[in-house]
Amino acid sequence: MLYKEYGKTGKKVSAIGFGGMRFTNPQNVDECAEIVFHAYDRGINYFDTAPHYCEDKSEDIMGAAIRQMKPGTFFTSSKSAKANGNKLRGDLERSLKRLGVDTIDFYHSWCLLSLESWEERKVGGAIKELQKAKEEGLIRHIAVSSHLQGEEIVRVLDEGVFQGVTLGYCAINFPYREAAVRRAGELGLGVVTMNPLGGGIIPMNPGRLAFLKTAGDRSVVEAALRFNVSNPQVTCALVGFSSKEHVDQAVAAMEGFQPYPLEQVEKIRDQILESFDQICTGCGYCLPCPEGVNIPQMMDVYNQKILRGGDVKHMQDQLRNHWSKPASHALLCSRCGICEDRCTQQLPIRDRLEEIGKLEK
């Protein structure tokens, strides 16, 4: 297993982390805990969970596995999205109990979806409570988990509250958050990436996304993971494992692997951008929209249609669960065409926004 420094914390974290949000049978805690412990046995030492994951069983599953691990050989990560300090404290104490630990290594201000939400967490006492909990030894490091676009995450990181950030970043959306990853590196923060396999899109489309592979990659999954962790700013890529076999595949991608040199990473990025066929890369050149439409988010929704066989359910799920926006957000478009003039991929943005808007009808 490859290990990387988590920012300036002195912690060496496995380049592949266990994301505890995709257990297929979470009611069987012991069965799922076996998968977690198998990952630990294979060299994975970063275990990420949260309240409400997997029918609210993820922390229990992680706790059952952690109780079998040798103290000091693993790192825990959990979260709270509460803006109120007292409510966040309640989440933290519940997580400590479920995980069976006295201290959580990386505790996140979770699911930051807007800059307004960030202000609410400061005013509501959540950030002060995180700092207090760290002073008490209940948290070792304070981090933030966000779905904001890169430039907005930068504004949060620059306030100097956090030692790390967890964000969505993969081979098919990296331009959307590149600014945040770069700034985190400049600030000496740890960077953990969510959905390094595009939420399942990459393994589901091996033929269409074959261009991700370089010499030595045995699969697009391996290529995507290696691309992710080769970014010198990325500490750890979280994979949502649902079986021991999936663990073994991810571990195999790291065995004997040395991160690509920066020059090669840049070359791969250029190749990926040149190879996309009608899939929005989230570069953000279309912004700002005069009507306030978050075009990269809406195009990510449309990507679901392209990459998931045209099933609109996945588009609706992405709107609701990932971006927390109604389909009507797309209808703010006035069809001025400025975005299409700026689009480096020449995508039919206006028509796609109109199609997304119809999902509510």
C-alpha positions in Angstrom: 0.0 0.0 0.0 1.1 3.5 -0.8 1.0 6.0 2.2 1.0 9.8 2.0 1.4 12.6 4.5 -1.9 14.2 5.6 -0.9 17.8 5.3 1.1 19.1 8.2 -0.4 16.7 10.8 2.5 14.2 10.8 0.0 11.4 10.0 0.8 8.9 7.2 -2.5 7.8 5.6 -3.1 5.1 3.1 -3.6 6.5 -0.4 -6.8 4.4 -0.6 -9.3 5.1 2.2 -12.4 3.1 3.1 -15.5 5.1 2.5 -18.3 3.6 4.6 -21.3 4.6 2.5 -21.8 1.7 0.2 -22.4 -1.4 2.2 -25.0 -3.5 0.4 -26.4 -5.2 3.5 -25.9 -2.7 6.4 -28.3 -4.4 8.7 -25.8 -7.3 9.0 -23.2 -5.4 11.0 -20.8 -8.3 11.5 -20.8 -9.2 7.8 -20.0 -5.7 6.8 -17.4 -5.3 9.5 -15.5 -8.2 8.0 -15.1 -6.2 4.8 -13.7 -3.3 6.8 -11.3 -5.4 8.8 -10.2 -7.1 5.5 -9.3 -3.6 4.2 -7.3 -3.0 7.4 -5.6 -6.3 7.0 -4.6 -5.3 3.4 -3.0 -2.1 4.6 -5.8 0.5 4.4 -5.6 2.7 7.5 -8.1 5.5 6.9 -11.7 4.8 7.7 -14.4 7.4 6.8 -18.0 7.3 8.0 -20.8 9.6 9.0 -24.2 9.6 10.7 -27.0 8.4 8.4 -24.7 6.5 6.0 -26.2 3.1 5.0 -29.5 3.3 6.9 -27.6 4.9 9.9 -25.6 1.8 10.4 -22.2 2.8 8.9 -20.7 4.1 12.2 -21.8 0.9 14.0 -20.2 -1.2 11.3 -17.0 0.7 11.5 -17.0 0.5 15.2 -17.4 -3.3 15.1 -14.3 -3.5 12.9 -12.3 -0.9 14.8 -12.7 -2.8 18.1 -10.6 -5.6 16.4 -7.8 -3.3 15.3 -4.6 -2.6 17.1 -4.7 0.9 18.6 -2.5 3.4 16.9 -2.5 1.7 13.6 -5.6 3.3 12.0 -7.3 6.7 11.6 -11.0 7.4 12.0 -13.0 10.1 10.2 -16.6 11.2 10.8 -18.7 14.2 10.4 -21.6 16.5 11.4 -23.5 18.9 9.2 -25.0 20.8 12.2 -24.7 24.6 12.3 -25.7 24.7 16.0 -22.8 24.0 18.4 -24.9 21.9 20.9 -26.3 19.8 18.1 -22.9 19.2 16.6 -21.6 18.2 20.1 -24.5 15.6 20.2 -23.4 14.2 16.8 -19.8 14.0 17.9 -20.6 12.2 21.2 -22.8 9.7 19.4 -20.1 9.0 16.8 -17.5 8.5 19.5 -19.7 5.9 21.2 -20.6 4.1 18.0 -17.0 3.9 16.8 -15.8 2.8 20.3 -13.0 5.4 20.4 -12.0 8.2 22.8 -10.9 10.5 20.0 -11.8 10.9 16.3 -8.7 11.6 14.2 -10.4 13.7 11.5 -13.8 15.3 12.3 -15.5 17.2 9.5 -17.9 20.1 9.3 -19.9 18.1 6.8 -21.8 18.7 3.5 -21.0 22.3 3.0 -23.2 23.2 0.1 -23.1 27.0 0.1 -21.1 29.9 1.5 -24.3 31.0 3.3 -24.1 27.6 5.1 -20.5 28.3 6.1 -21.6 31.6 7.7 -24.4 29.9 9.5 -22.0 27.4 11.0 -19.8 30.1 12.4 -22.7 32.1 13.8 -24.4 29.0 15.1 -21.4 27.9 17.1 -20.5 24.8 15.2 -17.0 25.9 14.4 -16.3 27.0 18.0 -17.6 23.7 19.2 -15.2 21.9 16.9 -12.3 23.9 18.3 -13.5 23.2 21.9 -13.7 19.5 21.2 -10.2 19.5 19.8 -8.9 21.3 22.9 -10.6 18.6 25.0 -9.0 15.8 23.0 -12.2 14.5 21.5 -11.0 15.5 18.0 -7.4 15.4 16.8 -7.8 17.4 13.5 -10.7 19.5 12.2 -11.6 19.1 8.5 -14.3 20.2 6.1 -16.3 18.2 3.6 -17.8 20.2 0.8 -19.5 20.0 -2.6 -18.8 23.6 -3.4 -16.9 24.4 -6.6 -13.2 24.9 -6.2 -13.0 28.7 -6.0 -15.7 28.8 -3.2 -13.9 26.1 -1.2 -10.8 28.2 -1.5 -12.6 31.1 0.3 -13.4 28.7 3.2 -9.9 27.2 3.4 -8.3 30.6 3.5 -10.0 31.4 6.8 -7.4 29.0 8.5 -9.9 26.9 10.5 -9.2 23.5 8.9 -6.3 21.1 8.7 -7.8 19.1 5.9 -10.6 19.0 3.3 -12.7 16.2 1.8 -14.1 17.0 -1.7 -15.3 15.3 -4.8 -12.5 14.8 -7.3 -12.0 12.3 -10.1 -10.7 11.8 -13.6 -14.0 13.1 -15.1 -14.6 16.2 -13.0 -11.2 17.3 -11.8 -11.3 20.8 -13.4 -14.3 21.7 -11.3 -12.3 21.5 -8.0 -8.7 21.9 -9.2 -8.5 25.4 -7.5 -9.4 24.0 -4.1 -7.0 21.0 -4.4 -4.2 23.4 -5.4 -4.9 25.9 -2.6 -5.1 23.1 0.0 -1.6 22.0 -1.1 -0.3 25.6 -0.8 -1.7 25.8 2.7 -0.3 22.5 3.8 -3.7 20.8 4.3 -4.6 17.2 3.8 -6.8 16.4 0.8 -9.2 13.4 0.8 -11.1 12.8 -2.4 -14.7 11.5 -2.5 -16.0 9.5 -5.4 -12.6 9.0 -7.1 -14.5 6.5 -9.4 -17.1 9.1 -10.3 -19.8 7.6 -8.0 -19.6 4.3 -10.0 -19.7 6.0 -13.4 -16.1 5.1 -14.3 -16.4 1.3 -13.7 -19.8 1.2 -15.3 -18.4 2.7 -18.6 -15.0 0.9 -19.2 -15.4 1.1 -23.0 -16.4 4.8 -23.2 -13.7 5.8 -20.7 -10.9 3.6 -21.9 -8.9 6.7 -22.7 -8.2 7.0 -19.0 -5.8 4.1 -19.2 -2.1 4.6 -19.6 0.7 2.0 -20.0 0.6 -0.4 -17.1 -3.0 0.2 -16.1 -5.0 -3.1 -16.1 -8.4 -1.4 -16.0 -10.1 2.0 -16.1 -10.7 1.6 -12.3 -7.0 1.2 -11.7 -6.2 4.1 -14.0 -8.7 6.4 -12.3 -7.4 5.6 -8.8 -3.8 6.1 -9.9 -4.6 9.4 -11.6 -6.2 10.6 -8.4 -3.5 9.7 -6.0 -0.7 10.9 -8.4 -1.8 14.4 -7.7 0.8 15.6 -5.2 -1.8 17.5 -3.3 -4.1 14.5 -2.9 -3.5 12.5 0.3 -6.1 9.8 0.1 -8.9 8.6 -2.3 -12.0 7.3 -0.6 -13.5 4.2 -2.2 -16.9 3.0 -1.1 -16.3 -0.7 -0.8 -19.1 -3.2 -0.7 -17.1 -6.5 -0.9 -13.7 -7.9 -0.1 -13.0 -8.4 -3.9 -13.5 -4.6 -4.4 -11.0 -4.0 -1.6 -8.5 -6.3 -3.2 -8.8 -4.6 -6.6 -8.1 -1.2 -5.2 -5.2 -2.4 -3.1 -3.7 -4.1 -6.2 -3.8 -0.7 -8.0 -1.4 0.6 -5.4 0.9 -2.4 -5.0 4.3 -1.4 -6.3 2.9 1.9 -7.7 4.8 5.1 -7.4 2.8 8.3 -8.1 3.4 9.6 -11.6 5.8 12.6 -12.0 4.0 15.9 -12.2 4.8 16.2 -15.9 3.1 12.9 -16.6 0.1 13.9 -14.5 -0.3 17.1 -16.6 0.0 15.1 -19.8 -2.7 12.7 -18.6 -5.0 15.6 -17.7 -4.5 17.0 -21.2 -5.3 13.7 -22.8 -8.5 13.3 -20.7 -9.7 16.7 -21.6 -9.1 16.1 -25.3 -10.8 12.7 -25.2 -14.1 13.8 -23.6 -17.0 13.3 -26.0 -20.0 15.5 -24.9 -19.2 15.0 -21.2 -18.9 18.2 -19.3 -15.6 18.4 -17.5 -16.7 21.1 -15.1 -14.0 23.5 -16.0 -16.2 26.5 -15.1 -15.3 28.7 -18.1 -19.0 29.1 -18.7 -19.4 31.1 -15.5 -20.6 33.5 -14.3 -24.1 33.1 -15.6 -26.1 36.4 -15.8 -29.1 34.6 -14.3 -27.2 32.9 -11.6 -27.5 29.3 -12.9 -24.7 27.1 -11.6 -24.0 25.6 -15.0 -21.2 23.2 -14.1 -23.5 21.6 -11.5 -26.3 21.3 -14.0 -24.0 19.8 -16.7 -22.8 17.3 -14.1 -26.5 16.3 -13.8 -26.7 15.9 -17.5 -23.5 13.8 -17.5 -25.6 11.2 -15.6 -27.9 10.8 -18.6 -24.9 10.3 -20.9 -23.0 7.9 -18.7 -25.9 5.9 -17.2 -27.8 4.9 -20.2 -30.3 7.7 -20.4 -32.1 6.9 -17.1 -33.5 10.3 -15.8 -33.7 8.8 -12.3 -30.0 9.3 -12.0 -30.3 12.9 -13.1 -33.0 13.5 -10.4 -30.9 11.8 -7.8 -27.9 13.9 -8.6 -30.0 17.1 -8.4 -31.5 16.1 -5.1 -28.8 14.2 -3.2 -25.6 15.8 -4.5 -26.4 19.4 -5.4 -29.5 20.0 -3.3 -31.2 21.9 -6.1 -34.6 21.6 -7.8 -34.8 21.0 -11.5 -36.4 24.4 -11.9 -32.9 25.9 -11.1 -32.0 25.1 -14.7 -35.0 27.1 -16.0 -33.5 30.4 -14.7 -31.6 30.3 -18.0 -32.6 33.1 -20.3 -31.0 31.4 -23.3 -28.6 34.4 -23.9 -25.9 32.0 -25.1 -23.0 33.6 -23.3 -22.1 30.2 -21.7 -22.0 28.4 -25.1 -19.7 31.1 -26.5 -17.3 30.5 -23.6 -17.6 26.6 -23.5 -14.3 25.1 -24.6 -16.1 21.9 -25.5 -18.9 23.6 -27.5 -21.6 21.8 -25.6 -25.3 22.6 -26.2 -25.7 24.0 -22.7 -29.0 25.8 -23.3 -30.8 22.7 -24.6 -29.4 20.6 -21.8 -30.7 23.1 -19.2 -34.1 23.1 -20.8 -34.2 19.3 -20.6 -33.1 19.3 -17.0 -35.9 21.8 -16.2 -38.5 19.4 -17.6 -37.6 16.8 -14.9 -39.9 18.6 -12.5 -42.9 18.4 -14.8 
